[in-house]
Amino acid sequence: MTNQPLSLAKQLELLRLEYEYEKEAFRRETAVMGIDRKVRRGDCWFPVSVGRAYYNSLDRFVVEILREADDEADHNFEYGRAVTFFEQDAAGGLTYLPFKATVSYAEARRMVVELPSEAALSRLQSMQRGGVQLFFDDYSYQVMFDALRQVMQADKGRTAYLRDLMHGTQPAAWGAAPAQPVSLPWLNASQEAAVNDLLRAKDVLIVHGPPGTGKTTTLIEGIDLVLRREPQVLVCAQSNTAVDWICSQLASRGISVLRVGNPARVTEDMLAHTYERRFEAHPDYPALWQVRRTIRQLYSQPRKGRGEHFHQKVARLRERADELELRIRHALFDGARVIACTLTGSAGTLMAGRRFHTLFIDEAAQALEAACWIAMLRADRVILAGDHKQLPPTIKCPAALRGGLGVTLMEHLAERKPDVVRLLTVQYRMNEALMRFSSEWFYGGRLTAAPEVRQRTLLAEIDEPLEWVDTSTMPDAPHEEYVGDHYGRINKTEARLTLAVLRRYVQRMGLHRLKEERVDFGIISPYRAQVQFLRSLLRHDTVLRPLHRHITVNTVDAFQGQERDVVLVSLVRANDEGQIGFLHDLRRMNVAMTRARMKLVILGSAATLCRHAFYRRLYECCNHAPLPQVEGDEGQAS
């Protein structure tokens, strides 16, 4: 055995640091942060009203919570997250209700939460002016702690083998190369090679997919072919959104998918694949529902009127209910070719006792190693897909980050075992001019642009695909402002300049053409405060308002996996000291730069940013665009 348990012990120590740090930060914020700020952050709805309450198909007591405010801003409520309720008194003081609930699913203005008991409902209904906010997520940490301990303690079997393989020096095992590799002419050569090696890998394979290289396409083909050899596979990702995306792609091929846990976006198409919806549709469900209803009716009787055989009757009914529920569960799982869930969701009770030969983890570069092991405990081999040159996991504790908690399993394997990495090399998103810098800096110059996108542009010969608008050349060069740990920094002058640049581009192309060709735009900033200010400016911009459905403004993290025809990036940082904060994490910049299909405009202070070699080189590769007129906020409503 290697010294791997020591390495895992270190991870466990760092994970505990992160846990304690985040828990304390939550406690502090809950105590001092105002409701308005929590609402703006997307962590709170206030005020709310209580809708109907009922038992869902899984016999969980749930209640609808309705958002009364007109604001439909983004929020962070999603399946599985813990929430707490509070009531505000006339003086503005808050009283938190003495129970936690769990989100079943959430829409823009409605969510369904699972209550701990029926008694909690009456307390909710008695609130005069109530709200709901996210609670500290203890569950995710606990299942990661448990997974790491199980891996550390394993002394034989497949888990011990994979642990020692992934952190040891022995090479991964491969099956014999077939005399005739699988031919997939609709894939490019690098995608086809990755799929063939995925079929041969006995232990682990990494599908490394840079932006726009068809990572999901490759993964879907791999899953499809593996299912010709295996009865069932497990597909996981860190986020519900990523799980939903791959589920939709598999389902479109006619592959039977069972989605364990509810989707991030509640649509009928996605709900149709969920365990809960399939459970309700099973022929045995009406009988189960009737048995459960009878049990609840029995318990609703006064104690004195229950009779001497009450408990025996209830016990028989519960036994029947358990039998029916188990029968339905087995039927659903056995009938599905793909079981899909988040990494944390793979630890749920529905998954108890289930094992798979092959596990696919999508967006593996955004998942902590501990989270990956939750699912890997159920598998004999693992296929990791993602890009460790893009966004890493979010680590909030500085000590945990310095200690290396953010180094993912995918990143570790890519460095230590390059023989298991298959790089996809043809990208289908960006024209060649946009792709070139990212390819050279992050991917060793190995990427090529597909012929159909290589020269694609909007304004042909009169437009430069890659531009930098240098804010430090403005007469009164803008400076950043610090607005708090969560929101980061803001640069209002640069925000106004960003919209001025966009207005100029819109006017050059013409509103009619933009609408006819359905050109879409993205405005990206690393800082939440800048994003919110840009959104507020955009709402009042008379020139851009007709295009509001075609313009998305969001953070870098929120743009991961997305693309737009035209992208503007507001970097915000502008100071005399050359401080650039987390812009030092170049992976975040790689994401921002690779969202554009045909045009990318970077706005930032070259005087501040170009002290860093990366930004200096990027600046040198860009066309330097002239400053548009921003005095008087032209285009803005008065």
Order of alpha helices (4+ residues) and beta strands (2+ residues): alpha-alpha-beta-beta-beta-beta-beta-alpha-beta-alpha-alpha-alpha-beta-alpha-beta-alpha-beta-alpha-alpha-alpha-alpha-beta-beta-alpha-beta-alpha-alpha-beta-beta-alpha-beta-beta-beta-beta-alpha-alpha-beta-alpha-beta-alpha-beta-alpha-beta-alpha-alpha-beta
